[in-house]
Amino acid sequence: LTTVGYGDITMVTAPEFIVGIATIFVGASTFAVIVSNMASRFGTMDLRATAFKERMEDLDDFMHQENLPLDLRFRTRAFFEYRYNHSREIPASIEELSLTLRTEVALHLYNDLITTVPFFRDCGKEFLTDVILRLKAQTLSPGDFLYEAGEYGDSMFFLIKGSVEVVLDDKHGVFAELKEGSFFGEHCVLGLAEHRPVSVRAMTWCNLFCLTQQALEDCICTHPEAQEHFRRLAIQQSAEKTVTSAVRTLDIVRSPVEAVVAAGGTPGTPADVTNIEPPVVTRALIRAKKGLTSTSDKTKSMGAMVAGNDSLDQ
């Protein structure tokens, strides 16, 4: 079918030429159809890769038209490429599964991550599944700030991959380094603090999940059996977290008296401790130790912490 009339077959008469040309045309067309179908199948084997390629082409066109600096273009492309290759975002199609399958898939993926948080450790499967499905994926490139001190906060974060550093301020520098599997920001998601007392900056490429206060409240409202359990654990975690944070901060903090003087106050007088992180942590340590004796004392201690905003958000 694909012969060109030389070699094995030689056309002599006019009818032979007509039949030969028609046969060659049919053979070439058939070959082209087969090749195009195969190419199309290979091209659609990975729809996600195809969509990403088109998205990157649109991005390149945009950056070229806007004449963005080459360094900014490189960083932008690197961000999208990393997110494409390492993102663990839960696909929306999982919502179409039955409740049983959806629960099994969600728990298999992130049960170990969620249950590291004391708030969720003893919660039921349905509640945990609801929480997991409300998580929002985020990606940070090295040097990016997730949030800065003083910002309004209403969410907590789970670090899936990478490492971040917790920065107190310019004076005290890096306070702690968090690795994969860590969680932070739980005080904001609980409503115990409205503003971030520290800054969090990515040291490497990071994958995180974000749980907002509204999402958590919706989960609790949807599962009434978790309300009392969550309230009790929130109070306990608040006190324990304050003690831990204060102990870890003591080695970089001056004495409370020196800090009060530096803040413009005098020893023995209440200074504006909301603007000085170390003294607030020290005072929170004392309150937490006193509040561990009973549930009512813990509640009072937590109320004092909320009033003073003196718990480290991490």
Backbone bond lengths (Angstrom), bond angles and torsions (degrees), N, CA, C in turn:
res aa  C-N    CA-C-N  psi(-1)  N-CA   C-N-CA  omega(-1)  CA-C   N-CA-C  phi
1 L - - - 1.464 - - 1.522 112.74 -
2 T 1.317 116.78 -26.57 1.467 119.71 -175.79 1.518 112.95 -104.57
3 T 1.339 118.22 11.83 1.459 119.53 178.69 1.520 110.34 -68.81
4 V 1.294 116.29 151.46 1.466 121.59 179.50 1.524 111.36 -105.63
5 G 1.308 117.36 10.02 1.458 120.52 175.53 1.497 114.86 92.93
6 Y 1.338 117.52 10.52 1.455 120.03 179.63 1.522 108.96 -122.25
7 G 1.279 117.02 141.64 1.440 121.15 175.09 1.509 112.65 100.36
8 D 1.336 116.88 -102.24 1.458 120.39 -173.04 1.520 112.77 -74.27
9 I 1.329 117.97 -28.79 1.465 120.88 -178.72 1.525 108.44 -125.55
10 T 1.321 115.36 130.59 1.464 120.50 178.42 1.517 109.36 -122.30
11 M 1.324 115.60 120.30 1.464 120.90 -179.83 1.524 109.08 -88.18
12 V 1.361 115.00 134.87 1.462 120.15 -176.31 1.519 111.57 -118.82
13 T 1.323 116.27 -54.34 1.456 120.50 -176.41 1.519 110.74 -86.76
14 A 1.349 114.38 165.89 1.468 120.46 179.72 1.520 112.19 -61.82
15 P 1.351 120.39 -45.77 1.471 119.63 177.85 1.525 112.09 -58.76
16 E 1.352 116.31 -37.10 1.459 118.44 179.39 1.532 110.77 -64.72
17 F 1.341 115.58 -40.20 1.468 119.08 177.22 1.529 111.36 -62.19
18 I 1.327 116.81 -41.79 1.471 120.63 -179.29 1.521 110.27 -63.89
19 V 1.332 116.45 -48.55 1.470 120.41 179.77 1.523 110.51 -63.67
20 G 1.322 116.97 -40.70 1.459 120.05 -179.61 1.522 112.31 -63.81
21 I 1.346 115.76 -44.63 1.470 119.57 179.05 1.522 111.14 -62.89
22 A 1.344 116.10 -43.32 1.466 119.86 179.05 1.519 111.04 -62.95
23 T 1.321 116.04 -41.16 1.470 120.02 -179.85 1.528 111.18 -65.88
24 I 1.330 115.80 -42.20 1.468 119.59 177.94 1.528 110.76 -62.35
25 F 1.322 116.71 -40.77 1.466 121.04 179.38 1.524 110.93 -62.78
26 V 1.335 116.38 -45.49 1.471 120.26 178.86 1.520 110.62 -63.62
27 G 1.312 117.28 -42.96 1.465 120.27 -179.49 1.518 112.50 -64.64
28 A 1.342 116.12 -44.50 1.464 119.50 179.43 1.521 111.75 -64.48
29 S 1.337 116.49 -39.33 1.469 120.54 178.77 1.520 110.85 -64.81
30 T 1.335 116.10 -43.78 1.468 119.84 178.77 1.526 110.94 -61.71
31 F 1.313 116.63 -43.48 1.461 121.06 178.71 1.530 111.19 -61.65
32 A 1.341 116.47 -41.55 1.463 120.63 179.85 1.521 111.34 -65.20
33 V 1.342 116.82 -40.42 1.461 120.49 179.19 1.523 110.68 -63.56
34 I 1.336 115.89 -43.68 1.468 119.62 -179.77 1.527 110.99 -62.46
35 V 1.314 116.65 -45.54 1.467 120.51 -179.27 1.527 111.41 -64.64
36 S 1.330 116.63 -42.28 1.468 119.60 -179.26 1.520 111.48 -66.22
37 N 1.335 117.17 -38.52 1.465 120.18 177.78 1.519 111.10 -64.29
38 M 1.313 116.30 -42.30 1.463 119.55 178.69 1.527 110.75 -63.88
39 A 1.330 116.34 -42.92 1.465 119.53 178.96 1.519 111.31 -63.64
40 S 1.340 115.82 -39.08 1.460 119.74 179.18 1.518 111.18 -65.31
41 R 1.329 116.48 -40.48 1.464 119.87 179.46 1.520 111.12 -65.08
42 F 1.316 116.39 -43.90 1.462 119.19 177.97 1.527 111.08 -64.03
43 G 1.320 116.21 -35.32 1.459 119.78 -178.95 1.508 113.72 -69.98
44 T 1.342 116.60 -28.80 1.464 120.75 -178.40 1.522 112.71 -99.26
45 M 1.312 117.58 5.15 1.464 119.34 179.27 1.524 110.55 -65.29
46 D 1.314 118.24 -33.10 1.462 122.75 179.02 1.524 108.43 -124.13
47 L 1.323 115.81 86.76 1.463 120.15 -178.66 1.522 111.26 -64.07
48 R 1.333 115.69 -33.27 1.463 119.81 -179.40 1.526 110.36 -64.05
49 A 1.344 116.71 -41.67 1.461 120.05 179.26 1.527 111.01 -66.60
50 T 1.332 115.84 -38.52 1.462 119.37 179.01 1.522 111.29 -64.70
51 A 1.332 115.46 -44.66 1.467 119.55 179.05 1.525 110.91 -63.33
52 F 1.340 116.29 -38.78 1.465 119.67 179.43 1.524 110.74 -65.83
53 K 1.331 116.58 -40.30 1.461 120.02 179.09 1.523 110.91 -61.92
54 E 1.321 116.66 -43.28 1.467 120.04 178.67 1.525 110.83 -64.65
55 R 1.334 115.32 -38.59 1.465 119.23 179.39 1.521 111.03 -64.87
56 M 1.326 116.78 -40.90 1.455 120.04 179.63 1.527 111.17 -68.09
57 E 1.328 117.27 -34.41 1.463 119.93 176.62 1.527 110.72 -64.66
58 D 1.334 116.02 -41.82 1.470 119.33 176.13 1.526 110.83 -63.08
59 L 1.331 115.73 -39.52 1.464 120.09 179.32 1.527 111.00 -64.61
60 D 1.320 116.41 -42.75 1.465 119.98 178.39 1.528 111.24 -61.85
61 D 1.322 115.80 -41.78 1.471 119.27 178.10 1.522 111.20 -61.93
62 F 1.330 115.47 -42.22 1.467 119.91 179.77 1.523 111.11 -63.05
63 M 1.334 116.90 -47.75 1.462 120.03 -177.63 1.522 111.12 -65.79
64 H 1.333 116.49 -33.53 1.465 119.71 178.11 1.531 111.13 -69.28
65 Q 1.327 116.18 -43.49 1.465 120.08 -179.92 1.520 111.84 -64.60
66 E 1.330 116.33 -37.60 1.465 120.55 -179.19 1.525 112.22 -85.33
67 N 1.329 116.40 -3.49 1.463 121.55 177.12 1.534 111.88 56.15
68 L 1.324 115.88 48.48 1.460 120.45 178.56 1.519 110.24 -70.27
69 P 1.329 118.04 149.69 1.471 120.89 177.60 1.526 110.89 -58.58
70 L 1.322 115.76 149.40 1.460 120.43 -177.06 1.524 111.75 -60.83
71 D 1.330 116.84 -38.73 1.462 119.95 179.84 1.523 110.93 -63.51
72 L 1.322 116.62 -41.55 1.459 120.63 178.96 1.524 110.80 -67.37
73 R 1.316 117.29 -36.58 1.462 120.46 176.61 1.528 110.82 -62.85
74 F 1.320 115.08 -44.35 1.461 119.74 -179.70 1.520 111.09 -61.66
75 R 1.322 116.99 -45.99 1.462 120.58 -179.16 1.520 111.21 -65.12
76 T 1.327 116.69 -37.27 1.461 120.03 179.34 1.520 111.08 -65.97
77 R 1.327 116.89 -44.85 1.461 120.45 178.39 1.524 110.71 -64.40
78 A 1.329 116.55 -40.80 1.464 120.38 179.87 1.520 110.97 -62.11
79 F 1.333 116.32 -37.60 1.462 120.28 179.19 1.526 110.81 -62.47
80 F 1.323 116.74 -50.10 1.462 120.09 -178.05 1.530 111.73 -67.12
81 E 1.322 117.01 -37.03 1.458 119.62 178.98 1.525 111.11 -66.63
82 Y 1.327 116.44 -41.01 1.468 119.02 177.60 1.521 110.72 -65.09
83 R 1.321 115.96 -43.77 1.456 119.15 -179.30 1.520 111.30 -63.24
84 Y 1.321 116.60 -37.45 1.463 120.32 179.04 1.526 111.12 -66.02
85 N 1.321 117.35 -41.37 1.462 121.43 -174.93 1.519 113.69 -82.44
86 H 1.332 117.94 -22.64 1.464 119.55 -172.33 1.524 114.53 -125.86
87 S 1.302 118.52 -0.04 1.461 119.93 -177.65 1.523 111.07 -66.14
88 R 1.346 115.74 140.53 1.463 121.55 178.19 1.525 110.69 -120.33
89 E 1.304 115.55 31.74 1.458 120.34 -179.37 1.523 110.66 -66.47
90 I 1.319 115.64 138.78 1.459 120.59 -179.74 1.522 109.03 -75.20
91 P 1.333 118.68 125.13 1.468 120.26 -178.42 1.517 111.81 -67.18
92 A 1.326 115.42 148.55 1.462 120.12 -178.92 1.520 112.00 -65.94
93 S 1.328 116.99 -23.35 1.466 120.40 -177.69 1.516 112.82 -64.86
94 I 1.344 117.75 -17.18 1.458 119.37 179.77 1.522 111.79 -64.98
95 E 1.326 116.52 -22.43 1.458 120.46 178.81 1.527 111.73 -65.44
96 E 1.327 117.18 -20.88 1.455 120.82 -178.59 1.521 112.48 -81.27
97 L 1.328 117.27 -10.95 1.457 120.31 179.21 1.520 110.75 -72.50
98 S 1.313 114.92 161.65 1.459 119.45 174.54 1.522 109.28 -67.31
99 L 1.324 116.77 162.72 1.464 120.86 -177.88 1.521 111.13 -58.53
100 T 1.329 117.06 -41.20 1.465 120.59 -178.61 1.522 111.39 -64.15
101 L 1.338 116.41 -49.13 1.461 119.99 -179.86 1.525 111.53 -65.38
102 R 1.324 116.12 -41.10 1.463 120.03 179.90 1.525 110.36 -61.28
103 T 1.317 117.02 -41.49 1.459 121.42 178.94 1.516 111.23 -63.62
104 E 1.331 116.77 -46.06 1.459 120.49 -178.32 1.525 111.66 -63.96
105 V 1.327 116.81 -43.06 1.467 120.25 -179.73 1.527 110.80 -64.62
106 A 1.319 117.08 -47.29 1.463 121.11 -177.66 1.525 111.52 -62.97
107 L 1.323 116.74 -44.40 1.461 120.04 -178.67 1.523 111.30 -68.95
108 H 1.318 116.68 -35.40 1.467 119.23 178.31 1.527 110.90 -63.71
109 L 1.314 116.83 -38.01 1.461 121.11 -176.64 1.523 112.70 -75.54
110 Y 1.332 117.40 -46.75 1.461 119.39 -166.37 1.524 114.66 -133.81
111 N 1.322 117.62 15.07 1.462 118.24 -179.95 1.527 111.27 -62.33
112 D 1.348 116.80 -43.99 1.467 119.99 -179.01 1.522 111.54 -62.61
113 L 1.321 116.25 -35.43 1.467 120.25 179.77 1.523 111.13 -68.50
114 I 1.316 116.71 -47.48 1.458 120.98 -175.80 1.517 111.72 -67.82
115 T 1.323 117.18 -40.55 1.463 120.20 -175.32 1.522 113.11 -74.92
116 T 1.333 118.66 -2.68 1.463 118.92 171.97 1.522 111.11 -72.08
117 V 1.322 116.83 -19.59 1.464 121.59 177.83 1.525 108.65 -84.04
118 P 1.331 118.23 124.12 1.467 119.84 -179.05 1.522 113.31 -54.81
119 F 1.333 118.11 -30.30 1.459 120.85 -178.95 1.528 111.52 -59.68
120 F 1.323 116.55 -32.87 1.459 120.57 -172.28 1.523 113.72 -106.70
121 R 1.304 117.68 -3.29 1.462 120.86 -168.85 1.521 112.97 -58.60
122 D 1.307 118.09 -40.13 1.464 121.12 -176.19 1.523 112.83 -109.28
123 C 1.310 117.43 18.63 1.469 120.76 -179.83 1.522 110.61 -80.59
124 G 1.328 115.50 159.72 1.451 121.45 -179.29 1.519 112.82 -72.85
125 K 1.331 115.47 164.77 1.465 120.91 -177.54 1.522 111.85 -63.43
126 E 1.326 116.77 -39.96 1.467 119.30 -178.37 1.523 111.01 -63.59
127 F 1.331 115.96 -41.07 1.462 120.08 179.45 1.525 110.77 -65.21
128 L 1.339 116.56 -45.14 1.459 120.42 -179.69 1.522 111.38 -63.25
129 T 1.330 116.03 -39.49 1.465 119.53 178.28 1.519 110.70 -62.29
130 D 1.319 116.27 -42.25 1.464 120.49 179.33 1.522 110.72 -61.92
131 V 1.333 116.45 -41.28 1.463 120.69 178.66 1.530 110.73 -64.28
132 I 1.332 116.78 -45.91 1.465 121.30 -177.60 1.521 111.03 -60.65
133 L 1.328 116.36 -42.55 1.461 119.83 -177.44 1.527 112.56 -70.05
134 R 1.326 117.13 -14.50 1.466 120.42 178.87 1.528 112.42 -96.44
135 L 1.323 117.55 -0.82 1.460 120.74 178.28 1.524 110.70 -70.29
136 K 1.319 116.00 141.29 1.455 122.28 178.58 1.529 109.22 -115.12
137 A 1.329 115.54 127.96 1.465 120.57 -177.99 1.524 111.16 -76.82
138 Q 1.326 115.33 142.21 1.463 121.80 175.46 1.526 109.26 -136.96
139 T 1.308 115.88 152.53 1.463 122.14 179.05 1.522 109.32 -128.93
140 L 1.328 115.74 137.20 1.463 121.50 177.54 1.520 109.38 -124.22
141 S 1.310 116.69 137.84 1.460 121.11 172.95 1.525 108.77 -92.88
142 P 1.323 118.25 158.83 1.469 120.50 -177.60 1.528 112.21 -54.59
143 G 1.332 115.13 130.56 1.459 120.90 179.24 1.510 114.57 93.45
144 D 1.333 117.91 -12.13 1.463 120.73 179.28 1.527 110.48 -73.68
145 F 1.331 116.47 143.16 1.458 121.64 173.89 1.525 109.14 -90.30
146 L 1.314 115.65 128.40 1.460 119.94 172.95 1.520 109.22 -72.36
147 Y 1.318 115.88 -45.17 1.460 122.63 170.58 1.520 107.90 -158.71
148 E 1.316 115.75 163.20 1.454 121.43 -178.71 1.520 109.97 -119.68
149 A 1.315 115.37 155.99 1.460 121.54 -178.61 1.525 110.25 -57.66
150 G 1.332 115.12 136.19 1.453 120.56 179.71 1.510 114.06 96.11
151 E 1.323 117.54 -16.11 1.459 120.05 178.92 1.525 110.64 -71.05
152 Y 1.321 114.66 151.10 1.462 119.57 174.29 1.523 108.74 -69.06
153 G 1.320 116.12 136.36 1.462 119.87 -178.81 1.511 112.11 -131.97
154 D 1.317 115.97 135.00 1.458 120.90 176.84 1.521 110.77 -139.70
155 S 1.334 116.74 29.63 1.459 119.44 -176.71 1.521 110.58 -150.59
156 M 1.328 115.00 160.40 1.455 122.04 173.18 1.523 108.26 -120.62
157 F 1.334 115.84 165.15 1.452 120.20 -173.35 1.523 110.76 -132.63
158 F 1.329 114.65 146.47 1.456 122.90 174.11 1.528 107.47 -115.51
159 L 1.319 116.02 125.30 1.462 120.80 -178.32 1.525 109.01 -89.55
160 I 1.331 116.33 108.97 1.456 121.70 -177.55 1.522 111.23 -83.75
161 K 1.306 116.25 -43.08 1.462 120.96 -177.33 1.515 109.30 -149.46
162 G 1.347 115.48 141.91 1.451 120.21 179.19 1.516 112.21 102.81
163 S 1.310 116.24 -167.49 1.465 121.59 179.05 1.524 109.46 -145.92
164 V 1.322 115.38 147.49 1.460 122.22 178.64 1.516 108.74 -129.55
165 E 1.324 115.88 159.66 1.450 121.12 176.69 1.522 109.70 -118.73
166 V 1.319 115.08 140.85 1.459 122.09 179.27 1.520 108.07 -97.24
167 V 1.320 116.54 121.04 1.462 122.24 -175.53 1.523 108.73 -110.28
168 L 1.339 116.18 123.16 1.461 120.19 178.20 1.523 110.54 -72.66
169 D 1.311 116.22 -59.08 1.461 122.10 178.64 1.522 107.75 -166.84
170 D 1.325 116.50 -178.71 1.464 120.49 -178.48 1.524 111.98 -64.17
171 K 1.326 116.25 -28.74 1.458 120.12 -175.72 1.518 112.04 -77.73
172 H 1.342 116.42 -47.28 1.457 120.19 -175.05 1.526 112.59 -91.18
173 G 1.312 117.24 -16.06 1.456 120.40 175.32 1.517 113.30 70.36
174 V 1.329 114.89 -147.30 1.466 121.35 -175.54 1.518 109.83 -72.61
175 F 1.319 115.17 128.09 1.460 121.31 -178.76 1.519 111.38 -95.10
176 A 1.328 117.63 -38.91 1.459 121.00 -177.29 1.516 109.26 -157.13
177 E 1.324 114.86 161.36 1.465 122.07 175.77 1.523 108.19 -122.58
178 L 1.316 116.27 129.31 1.458 121.76 -177.52 1.518 110.10 -110.57
179 K 1.329 116.09 136.99 1.456 122.47 -177.50 1.530 110.60 -107.66
180 E 1.326 114.16 -175.73 1.460 120.95 178.96 1.527 110.46 -57.20
181 G 1.320 115.92 140.56 1.451 121.43 -179.62 1.516 114.01 89.85
182 S 1.329 117.73 -4.79 1.464 120.84 179.65 1.527 110.56 -80.78
183 F 1.307 115.20 159.36 1.463 121.51 173.13 1.521 108.13 -135.10
184 F 1.313 116.61 151.87 1.462 120.81 -179.00 1.520 108.71 -159.53
185 G 1.331 114.73 161.84 1.459 120.43 -178.35 1.508 113.66 89.10
186 E 1.346 117.08 12.51 1.465 119.07 -175.54 1.519 112.83 -66.58
187 H 1.333 118.36 -26.27 1.461 119.70 179.03 1.525 111.30 -66.54
188 C 1.308 116.36 -35.51 1.467 119.52 178.59 1.519 111.20 -72.22
189 V 1.314 117.24 -39.68 1.457 118.83 -178.78 1.521 110.91 -69.45
190 L 1.336 116.59 -24.91 1.463 120.78 176.87 1.521 112.39 -84.12
191 G 1.316 117.49 -11.86 1.450 120.29 -177.01 1.510 113.13 84.40
192 L 1.328 117.37 10.83 1.461 120.42 178.73 1.525 111.82 -78.29
193 A 1.318 116.71 -17.38 1.466 121.48 178.03 1.520 108.19 -146.46
194 E 1.323 116.08 139.94 1.459 120.61 -179.39 1.523 112.61 -97.26
195 H 1.323 117.01 -23.22 1.464 120.37 -177.36 1.526 109.99 -125.25
196 R 1.295 115.49 150.05 1.458 121.31 -178.94 1.529 109.79 -76.08
197 P 1.329 118.20 121.73 1.462 119.85 178.86 1.523 113.03 -81.24
198 V 1.328 117.74 -12.34 1.461 121.47 -178.75 1.520 109.45 -135.23
199 S 1.313 115.69 167.97 1.465 121.99 174.73 1.520 108.96 -106.48
200 V 1.314 116.55 147.44 1.464 122.11 177.65 1.524 108.21 -123.71
201 R 1.339 115.09 124.66 1.465 120.83 -175.95 1.530 109.59 -127.10
202 A 1.321 115.83 138.25 1.463 121.42 -179.33 1.523 110.28 -74.37
203 M 1.325 116.36 132.46 1.459 121.46 175.38 1.527 110.85 -93.14
204 T 1.327 116.28 -30.71 1.460 122.68 178.51 1.530 107.93 -134.11
205 W 1.311 115.79 -177.31 1.459 118.59 170.75 1.521 108.17 -62.20
206 C 1.318 116.48 133.15 1.464 121.03 -174.00 1.526 111.36 -130.51
207 N 1.322 114.49 139.07 1.459 122.00 169.05 1.519 107.80 -111.21
208 L 1.309 116.87 128.57 1.456 121.46 -178.65 1.518 110.11 -132.75
209 F 1.328 114.04 159.92 1.451 121.32 168.45 1.522 107.73 -116.96
210 C 1.314 115.71 139.98 1.461 122.10 -178.91 1.522 109.59 -113.49
211 L 1.326 116.14 132.22 1.464 122.11 174.48 1.517 107.67 -119.03
212 T 1.309 117.19 116.87 1.458 121.12 -177.67 1.521 111.17 -85.23
213 Q 1.320 114.09 160.60 1.462 120.49 178.39 1.522 111.17 -61.48
214 Q 1.322 116.18 -41.38 1.457 120.10 179.75 1.523 111.42 -63.47
215 A 1.330 116.90 -40.85 1.464 120.37 179.07 1.521 110.75 -63.84
216 L 1.331 116.88 -41.70 1.458 120.16 179.52 1.521 110.94 -66.17
217 E 1.310 116.86 -42.66 1.463 120.10 178.16 1.525 111.08 -61.06
218 D 1.319 116.10 -40.16 1.462 119.62 177.80 1.520 111.02 -62.69
219 C 1.323 116.64 -40.54 1.465 120.07 178.46 1.522 111.33 -62.68
220 I 1.321 116.10 -44.18 1.462 120.03 -178.90 1.522 110.55 -65.63
221 C 1.314 116.67 -41.12 1.467 119.99 178.61 1.520 111.62 -64.85
222 T 1.322 116.03 -33.71 1.459 120.12 -179.43 1.516 111.62 -74.81
223 H 1.312 117.26 -25.11 1.470 121.69 -177.92 1.530 108.83 -123.40
224 P 1.305 118.08 84.76 1.473 121.62 -176.18 1.524 113.30 -58.20
225 E 1.337 117.06 -29.26 1.460 118.74 -177.50 1.527 112.24 -65.32
226 A 1.345 116.74 -17.66 1.461 120.45 -178.09 1.523 112.74 -91.06
227 Q 1.316 118.62 -7.68 1.461 120.59 -172.36 1.525 112.48 -64.58
228 E 1.320 117.30 -53.83 1.458 120.18 -178.04 1.522 110.82 -66.46
229 H 1.322 115.54 -40.64 1.462 120.43 178.42 1.526 110.86 -59.62
230 F 1.316 116.40 -45.14 1.458 120.93 -178.08 1.516 111.13 -68.11
231 R 1.319 117.28 -39.87 1.457 120.65 -179.44 1.529 110.40 -62.76
232 R 1.320 116.70 -43.28 1.461 120.81 -178.94 1.534 111.37 -65.15
233 L 1.311 116.60 -45.92 1.452 120.11 -179.64 1.525 112.21 -68.07
234 A 1.328 117.03 -31.43 1.461 120.19 178.59 1.522 110.67 -64.27
235 I 1.325 116.44 -42.42 1.460 120.48 178.86 1.523 110.58 -64.54
236 Q 1.329 116.31 -44.81 1.455 120.49 -179.42 1.524 111.59 -64.13
237 Q 1.326 116.54 -45.56 1.463 120.24 -179.71 1.516 111.58 -64.01
238 S 1.317 117.44 -36.36 1.458 120.70 179.95 1.517 110.84 -60.55
239 A 1.326 116.22 -45.48 1.457 119.75 -179.58 1.523 111.45 -67.28
240 E 1.335 116.42 -45.24 1.458 120.02 -178.24 1.524 111.42 -65.18
241 K 1.325 116.64 -39.54 1.461 120.15 -178.77 1.526 111.12 -66.00
242 T 1.317 116.30 -36.38 1.459 120.31 179.61 1.519 110.65 -65.39
243 V 1.327 116.91 -42.57 1.460 120.82 178.70 1.523 110.32 -61.61
244 T 1.322 116.58 -48.72 1.465 120.84 -178.70 1.518 111.81 -60.96
245 S 1.323 116.84 -45.14 1.464 120.88 -178.46 1.521 111.00 -63.17
246 A 1.313 116.74 -41.34 1.460 119.86 -178.28 1.521 111.31 -66.77
247 V 1.328 116.73 -41.72 1.460 120.04 -179.85 1.520 110.78 -62.83
248 R 1.328 117.07 -41.23 1.465 121.19 -178.67 1.526 111.78 -71.41
249 T 1.302 118.29 -18.62 1.462 121.33 -176.99 1.530 112.60 -92.96
250 L 1.331 117.92 -15.68 1.462 120.75 -171.53 1.524 113.11 -60.68
251 D 1.340 117.53 -29.94 1.453 119.05 -175.40 1.520 113.18 -75.92
252 I 1.341 118.28 -11.65 1.470 119.63 179.72 1.525 111.67 -117.64
253 V 1.299 116.23 8.61 1.459 120.16 -174.03 1.518 109.86 -115.29
254 R 1.309 116.74 138.10 1.453 120.75 173.47 1.515 109.59 -73.54
255 S 1.305 116.35 173.18 1.455 119.54 -179.66 1.518 109.98 -65.17
256 P 1.347 118.36 152.81 1.464 120.64 179.33 1.517 113.23 -55.09
257 V 1.334 117.82 -36.03 1.464 120.16 -178.75 1.520 110.24 -64.46
258 E 1.345 117.35 -45.64 1.456 120.91 179.54 1.520 111.25 -63.12
259 A 1.330 116.41 -38.39 1.456 119.70 -178.68 1.516 111.32 -68.42
260 V 1.331 117.21 -37.65 1.457 120.36 178.96 1.519 110.51 -65.27
261 V 1.337 116.20 -41.46 1.458 119.82 178.40 1.522 110.24 -63.14
262 A 1.334 116.37 -42.55 1.463 120.17 179.78 1.510 111.57 -63.81
263 A 1.327 116.12 -25.67 1.464 119.65 -179.27 1.521 112.23 -84.18
264 G 1.310 117.01 -1.11 1.453 119.08 177.80 1.513 112.91 102.02
265 G 1.333 118.19 7.90 1.452 121.24 179.85 1.513 110.52 -106.10
266 T 1.312 116.01 -171.75 1.455 121.26 176.98 1.511 108.07 -126.34
267 P 1.330 116.89 152.85 1.457 119.41 179.41 1.521 111.64 -54.66
268 G 1.329 114.60 132.68 1.452 119.33 179.11 1.502 113.75 90.19
269 T 1.352 118.63 -3.92 1.460 120.98 178.54 1.512 109.40 -116.08
270 P 1.329 117.74 146.30 1.458 119.99 -178.06 1.519 111.45 -73.85
271 A 1.330 117.20 114.08 1.461 121.60 176.20 1.512 108.92 -90.98
272 D 1.325 115.40 177.20 1.461 120.84 179.61 1.522 108.41 -79.60
273 V 1.337 115.69 78.02 1.456 120.54 -173.50 1.508 112.16 -72.34
274 T 1.309 118.98 -11.72 1.461 119.08 179.47 1.515 111.17 -67.08
275 N 1.347 117.23 -18.64 1.452 120.33 179.62 1.523 112.23 -99.13
276 I 1.328 117.89 -0.37 1.453 121.74 179.49 1.520 107.57 -121.01
277 E 1.313 117.39 110.77 1.454 119.90 -174.21 1.529 113.64 -67.87
278 P 1.374 120.10 -49.00 1.460 120.14 -175.88 1.519 115.48 -57.44
279 P 1.378 121.57 -50.50 1.456 119.60 179.73 1.520 112.88 -59.47
280 V 1.318 117.55 -35.73 1.451 120.91 178.96 1.515 110.01 -62.42
281 V 1.323 117.02 -41.20 1.458 120.57 178.95 1.517 110.37 -64.80
282 T 1.316 116.68 -41.16 1.458 119.97 179.71 1.520 111.09 -63.39
283 R 1.306 117.25 -43.94 1.466 120.99 178.04 1.520 110.38 -64.41
284 A 1.320 116.40 -38.05 1.458 119.53 178.71 1.517 111.19 -64.07
285 L 1.332 116.97 -33.93 1.458 120.58 177.45 1.518 110.78 -61.56
286 I 1.324 116.20 -44.44 1.467 120.34 179.49 1.522 110.56 -64.29
287 R 1.327 117.42 -44.52 1.466 121.00 179.85 1.526 110.99 -62.59
288 A 1.330 116.06 -42.57 1.458 119.60 -177.39 1.519 111.04 -65.39
289 K 1.339 116.92 -39.72 1.460 119.40 178.63 1.520 111.15 -62.16
290 K 1.314 117.27 -39.89 1.463 121.03 178.34 1.516 111.20 -72.17
291 G 1.315 117.38 -28.79 1.459 120.77 -175.14 1.500 114.30 -84.38
292 L 1.322 118.64 -2.84 1.454 120.29 -177.57 1.517 112.87 -84.54
293 T 1.312 118.68 1.86 1.457 120.42 -174.88 1.512 112.81 -81.10
294 S 1.343 117.97 -35.05 1.460 120.67 -178.01 1.510 109.59 -151.49
295 T 1.319 114.86 165.53 1.460 119.83 -179.35 1.513 111.50 -64.84
296 S 1.327 116.77 -40.09 1.464 119.42 -179.27 1.516 110.98 -65.73
297 D 1.341 116.13 -38.94 1.458 118.87 178.27 1.523 111.07 -66.83
298 K 1.332 115.35 -35.67 1.465 118.57 178.03 1.520 110.45 -63.41
299 T 1.326 115.26 -40.20 1.463 119.09 179.98 1.518 110.67 -63.38
300 K 1.353 116.31 -43.36 1.458 119.80 177.79 1.525 110.57 -63.54
301 S 1.344 115.27 -40.86 1.458 118.68 -179.99 1.514 111.39 -62.85
302 M 1.336 115.99 -40.23 1.460 119.03 179.78 1.516 110.31 -67.25
303 G 1.336 117.19 -36.47 1.454 119.45 177.39 1.509 111.56 -63.28
304 A 1.326 116.42 -37.64 1.459 119.82 177.59 1.520 111.22 -67.45
305 M 1.337 115.67 -35.99 1.465 118.75 178.81 1.511 111.12 -66.35
306 V 1.326 116.50 -40.40 1.459 119.91 179.14 1.514 110.19 -63.37
307 A 1.346 116.51 -41.56 1.459 120.28 -178.89 1.520 111.26 -64.56
308 G 1.337 116.59 -36.85 1.453 119.63 -177.72 1.509 114.35 -95.16
309 N 1.336 116.21 -8.84 1.480 121.43 -178.58 1.521 110.24 51.35
310 D 1.368 114.95 46.98 1.460 118.99 -170.65 1.515 112.75 -111.44
311 S 1.305 118.01 34.81 1.454 119.67 173.93 1.507 109.30 -116.73
312 L 1.321 117.04 138.17 1.463 120.14 179.52 1.507 109.07 -70.75
313 D 1.320 116.51 131.65 1.470 121.50 -178.93 1.521 109.27 -92.58
314 Q 1.315 114.96 91.80 1.465 118.57 178.37 1.500 109.87 -155.04
